Amino acid sequence: MSSATLIALLVAIGVAGELYRLLNSDEKLTPRVLVSRCLLGALASLAVLAARAHKPDVEDVTLVGLASLVAVLGYSFLEEPIKAGVRGLFKRLFDGSKRDDTE
């Protein structure tokens, strides 16, 4: 399987997993929620490419299986740590820029 095909498949798996979770939830469906969930699912599924970087002889089928696992389970377990990391990053970036302005 070519690299482009594999990446497209992993993105599609992530998006499909998040769409499934979103449509089965009680959350209000808005364009912002839809786009953000699809992006998060795609990025989470692409994270399995780190397995290929760590061990180059990993089969494509294994990567697809891992992407499916991340798409179905990953977001529910990783949501809070991801949010905390992003908040911390923005806090450091924006607090650092405020300190530079006051000097």
C-alpha positions in Angstrom: 0.0 0.0 0.0 1.4 3.4 -0.9 2.1 6.0 1.8 -0.6 8.4 0.5 -3.2 5.6 0.5 -2.3 4.6 4.0 -2.5 8.2 5.3 -5.8 8.7 3.6 -7.1 5.5 5.1 -6.0 6.4 8.6 -7.6 9.9 8.3 -10.8 8.3 7.1 -10.9 5.9 10.0 -10.3 8.7 12.5 -13.0 10.9 11.0 -15.5 8.0 10.8 -14.9 7.1 14.4 -15.5 10.6 15.6 -18.6 11.1 13.5 -20.0 7.9 14.9 -19.3 9.1 18.5 -20.7 12.5 17.7 -23.9 11.3 16.1 -24.5 8.9 19.0 -24.1 11.5 21.7 -26.5 14.0 23.1 -24.2 16.9 22.2 -25.7 19.6 20.0 -24.5 19.2 16.4 -22.9 22.5 15.2 -20.5 23.1 12.4 -17.8 24.0 14.9 -18.2 20.8 16.9 -18.4 18.7 13.7 -15.2 20.1 12.2 -13.3 20.0 15.5 -14.2 16.4 16.2 -13.3 15.3 12.7 -9.9 17.1 12.9 -9.2 15.5 16.3 -10.2 12.1 15.0 -8.0 12.4 12.0 -5.0 13.6 14.0 -5.4 10.9 16.6 -5.5 8.3 13.9 -2.4 9.7 12.2 -0.6 9.5 15.5 -0.2 5.7 15.0 2.3 6.6 12.3 4.7 7.0 15.2 4.6 3.2 15.4 6.0 3.1 11.9 8.7 5.6 12.8 9.6 3.5 15.9 9.5 0.2 14.1 9.7 0.6 10.3 8.7 -3.0 9.6 5.2 -2.7 11.1 2.6 -4.0 8.7 0.0 -1.6 7.2 -2.8 -3.8 8.5 -1.4 -3.3 12.1 -1.4 0.4 11.6 -5.0 0.4 10.4 -6.0 -1.7 13.4 -4.2 0.7 15.8 -5.9 3.7 14.1 -9.3 2.0 14.6 -8.5 1.5 18.2 -7.5 5.1 18.7 -10.5 6.3 16.8 -12.9 4.4 18.9 -11.3 4.5 22.4 -8.5 7.0 22.2 -10.4 10.2 22.3 -12.4 9.2 25.4 -9.3 8.4 27.3 -7.1 11.2 25.9 -9.5 14.1 25.8 -8.6 15.6 29.2 -4.8 15.2 28.9 -4.9 16.8 25.4 -7.0 19.7 26.7 -4.7 20.2 29.7 -1.6 20.1 27.4 -3.1 22.6 25.0 -4.2 24.9 27.8 -0.7 24.7 29.3 0.9 25.5 26.0 -1.3 28.5 25.3 -0.8 29.7 28.9 2.9 29.6 28.6 2.8 31.3 25.2 0.5 34.0 26.1 1.8 34.6 29.7 5.3 34.8 28.1 4.2 37.4 25.7 2.6 39.5 28.5 5.9 39.4 30.4 7.8 40.6 27.4 5.4 43.6 27.0 5.8 44.7 30.6 9.6 44.8 30.4 
